[in-house]
Amino acid sequence: MGCETMRVLVVHWGRTGGGARFAYEAAKHLSELADVDVYVSYSKNAEISSWWTDLGVARHGVATFSSRSSLVATILSLPIKAIQLHRFCRRHSIDVVFSPMEQVFQAAIAPSFRWHGRKYVLGIHDGQFHQGEESRAREVLRSFDLRFASSYVVFSDEVGDILRKRIASNPKRILRMLHPSASADDVCARTLGDGKAIVLGFFGRILPYKGVPILLEAGEILRSRGHNVVVRLCGDGDISASEHLMSAPFVQDRRGWVPEECIEEVVDDFDLLILPYVEASQSGVLAVAASRGVPVVATPVGGLTEQVIASGAGILSAAVSSQSIAAAIERLLSDPCAYAAHSKAGIATANGSMSWGVAAEELLKEFSINAGSTRNE
């Protein structure tokens, strides 16, 4: 496209969860770059809808749903919403549409992103749906979304490999980057040793694949070895396994919805973020912890391995088990220098190689390649 200003639309119609925050950060940091005009399309019902209006860019708000009856109305109105979005894109001469995270309503209108030769770049966070998230409808919509994308962005080699196999019959460009972290220049590295109980924190939606029972059992093991630790659970979800441990005195059950603007505050109160996942693509919570200087202990599954090693923000357990998680935690608790080093490394990478500023520059290069491509797809 030469030196022309590129026009990029960032679209995310989700109401809650990390996808909306991820899309917001992408739009915010792209808008800070030269030679690009950023536009946004978002859900008016989103938890962070006011963030979008405060961003200072041209925007296209969409009413999604807030109840079962309005969900049906939203589904029936998708063809109209697709036309309205197309008109917004045409009015602003959008070159590239970027969907930073898959979302079911967006998948349903994916063809509209390609009308009049507009390029569509799709962010893929999970190579396949995790246990407890699968559904036939979601799989059909994902296939639809993948078909109309010009290229993809993934956030771990694990996901890239899965996606590459899936699109082998119709290969397209795949940009791989690590999940960005929000920069925080005012955060200081942490140290151990104030005599208080060590908070082993879990944050996020509590689903079977996230291995919360493993963390509870690891906490019990550590307590039996004389370590003054508590396990704090934050986030929505039910725990059907290890229920006998939920009433243990060392478990702080703070389950419930956490507003987006409070996430950093919740993570700040952890001494260690524990990711006891049975499977994973990568973790947005790990990126938050790194930026806040909270060291991480994670299981060696999927993209977690890549994130932990690249960020330097923590260590991996030897296996997916309560004994291995307990041993990894114990290793950090017995080495204050290593704890402080991981805290410092997480902050450094969040402000450097894994920052949103660096990610925005990588994304803009990908958009330029798409916008300059003449290949028929």
N, C-alpha and C positions, 0 to 999 in steps of 0.2 A: 504493500500500500504506500510505499515511499514515505514521505514526511507528512502525509495527511493525518489529521486527527481521527483516531478510531472511535467508533461509538459502540459501547458494550452495554448490554442489558444483563443485569444480575437478577435472576428470578428464583424466588423460593416462596411457595404458598403454604408452608407448614405453619401451624399455630404455636407449637411449643417444642421444646427439646433443643439439642445441640445444633440441628440443621439450620434453624433460623439465625442463631448466633454466628455460626460459621459463614452463612451468606452475608450477614451484616459486616463482619470483619473483612470479607473479600471485597465488598463494595466500597467500604471506607478506605481501605488501603489502595485499591485501584484508583480511586478518585484523587488520591494524593500524587499520582504519577503524571508526568507530562505526556502530551500527545495522545491522551485518551479522555473521552467524555463518558461518564458512567451514568446509567439510568437503572432504576430498580422497579421490580414488580413483586409485591408482597401481599400477604394476607392482612386485611384490615382487622381480623380477629386475633392476630398473633399477640402473644404475650409482650413482645417487644415492638409493637407497632409504632409506638411513639419514637423509638430509636430511628426508625426509617424516616419519619417525618422531620426529625432533627438533623438528618444527614446532609441536607442542603443540595440534593440532586433531584432532577425530574423523576417523578415516581408514578407508578400505576398500581393503585390499591385494588384488591379483589376481595369481595365478601366471600368467605368460605363457609364455615359452619360453627355453631356453638351448641347444638343439640341434635338428637337423632332426626327430628323432622327437618331441620335446616340442612342436615347432611344430604338427605334425599333431594332437596331443592337444589343444592350445590351440584350434585351429580347430573341432574336433569338440565342444568343451565350451562354445563361445560362447553357445548358447541358455541353458545353466545359469548362465553368468556374467551374462547379461542379467537373468535373474530375480533373482539374488543382489544385483545392483546396484540393481534396482528396489526390492527389500525394504529395502536400506540407505536409499534416498531416502525411502521411505514412513515408515520408523521415525524419521527425523530431520526429516520434513515439509519436504523440500527444495523451494524455490520455483523456482530457476533452476539449470540445469546449464550449466557453461561449459567448453568444450573449447578451450583456447588455441591448439592446433595440431592439424591433421588427423592422424589415426593410423588405420591400416587396421583394427585390431580394434575401435576405437571406432565407426568407420563401419558396421561389420557389425551393431552392436547399437544403432544410432541410434534405432530406434523405441522402445526401452525408455526413452529420455530423455523422451519425450513422454507416457508413460502417465500417466493421471489428470491431464491438463492441465498437466503440468510444462513450463516453457519451456526451450528449448535454444538457447544462443548459441554459434556456431561461429567460431573464429578461422581466417582464410584467409591464409596467408603467400605462396602462389604462385598467380597467376591461372591458370597452366597448367604442366604438368610440364616441367621443363627437359630438355635433351638429356642422355641417359644415365639418366634417371629414369622414362621413360615405360613404361607397361604397360597392357594392356587391363583387367586385374583392378583395378588402382589407379583407373583412370578410372571403372569401374562402381561401385566403392565410394564414390568421391567424389560421384557423382551421387546415390547413396543418402543420403549424409551431408547434402548440400545440401538435399535434399527435406525432411528432417525438422527442419531448423533453423528457429527462430523469427526469428532475425536473425543478422547476420554482423559480424565485426570484421576489418578489413583494415589493413595497415600501410604502404600507399602508395597514391597515386591511381592508379598503374599497375594494381595488382591490383583496386582498386575498379572501374575502368572495364571491365576484362575480366569481372569477376563480374557487373556490372550488365547487360551484354549477354547473359550466359549465363542469367540468371534473368528476362529481360525478360517472359516469358510468365507469371511468377508472382513479381512484385517483392516484396521484403521489405526491412526496414530494414538499412542498412549504416553502421556506425560506422567512420570512418577516423581512425587515430592513427598517429603515427610509432613505429617500433620503440623501446621504452623502453631506457634504459641504467641499469645498476646504479650507484647513487650511491657516491662515494668521496671523503669529505671530507678525507682525509689525503693526497691526490695533489697534487703540485706541478707547475706548468707546466714544460715541457722547453725546453732551449736547445741549439743546435748549437755546435760549436767546440772539442771536447776533443782533436781530432787523430786519433781512432780511426776505423776503417773504419765507414762508415754502413751499418747493417743495414736492407735493404729486405725486409720480412717478408711472407710469405703464410701464412695459417692457415686450415684448414678441410678439408673433404673435397675431394679433387682429382678433379674431374669435367671433361668436355670443355668445358662452358659457362663454366667459371671462368677460362679463358684463361691458364693457367700458362706455356705456351710464349711468350706475348707478354711476360710479365715477364722470363723468361730472356733473351730477345732485347734487351729494354730495358736489362737489366744489362750485357750485352755492349757495347751502344752507349755507355753511360755510362763504362764502363771505357776504351773506345777514346778517349774525350774527356778522360781524365785524372782522372776522379772515383774516389776511393777508396771503392767500394761493394762490398758482398757481398749476394747474394740468399739468403735463408734460407727454406726450404720446410718447413712444419710441418703435419702432418695425414695422414690415410690416403688412399691412392690411387696409381694408376700414371700415369706420364707416357710416352705413346707418341710424341709429337712433340718435336722439338728434343732428342733423346736425346744428340746430340753435345755439347750444352751442359751436360748434367748432370755431366760429369766435369771441367768447367772449374774452375780454382782459386777463382773468385769465388762458386761455388755451394756453399752449405752444406745438404746433403741430410739433413734431420732428420725424414723421413717416418715415420709410425707413429701409433698411437693415443695421444691426449693425454687423460688423466683430467680430468674436469670441474673438479676443484678446482685444477688446474694451468694452466687457460687464461689467467687474468690474468697469471700468472708468465711464460708464453710470450710474450704480447703485450707485456709490460713490457720485454722484451729487444730489441724492434724500435725502430728510430729512425723508421721510416715503415711504416705498414701499406699494402700495395699491393693493390688490388682490380682486376685486369685483366680483369674479366668480359666475356664476349661478350654475355650476356643476364643479367638479374637482376630480382628483384621488390623486394628490399631486402636488407640484410645485418645479421645479428646480430653478426658480428665487428666491423663498423664501430661498432656501439653499445658494444662492449667497449673498442675502441681509444679512442673519445671519452672514456669514463669514466676511462681510464688516462692521458689526456693525450698519446696517441700520434697525431700528425697522419696524415692519410689522403690517398692519391692514388688516385682511382677513375676508371673509364671512365664516360662519360655515357650509361648504359643504364638503362632501367627506373626502379625506385624509388631507385637509388643517387643519382641526381641530386637527388631530393627530400631524401634523408637528409643528403648532404654540405652542401647549401645551408642547410637548417634548423638543422643542428648547428653549422655554422661550423668543423667539425673538420678540414677539409682542402680540397683543390681537385680539380677534374675535368680530365681530359685533353681535348684538342680532338676526339679521335676514338678509335676502338677499333683501335689499332695500337701496335706497339712503339716507333715513332718518337714518337708523341704521348705515350705514357706516359713515355718517357725525357725528353721536353721538359718535361713537368709536374713530374717529380721534380727535374730540373735547376733549374727555376724556384724551387722551395722551398729547395733546397740553397744557392742563391746569395743567398737573402734570409733571414738568421737572424731578423730581426724578424717577418717573416710566419710563419715556422715556429713561433716562440714564441706568436704571436697565435692561430694555429689550435689549438695545444695548450691554451692558456688557454680558448678558446671551447668546445672539446669538453668540458672539465671543467665549465664553467659550465652548459651545457645538460644534461649528464648529472645534475647536481645540481638542475636547475631544470625548464625546460619539457619536457624529454624524460626526466625521471626516472620511476622505477617508482611513486613516490608519486603523481605527477600522473596517470599512466596508470591506477592503481587507482581513483582518483576518477571518471575518465571511464567506466571499465568499470562501476562501481557505478550510475552514472546510467543506463547502457544496460540493466542488469539490472532496475532499478526500472521503466523503461518497459515492458519485457517482462512483468514480474510483474503490472503494473497493467493490461495490455492484455486486452480481452475479445474481440478479433477472432478469429474462427475461421480456422484456417489448414489 
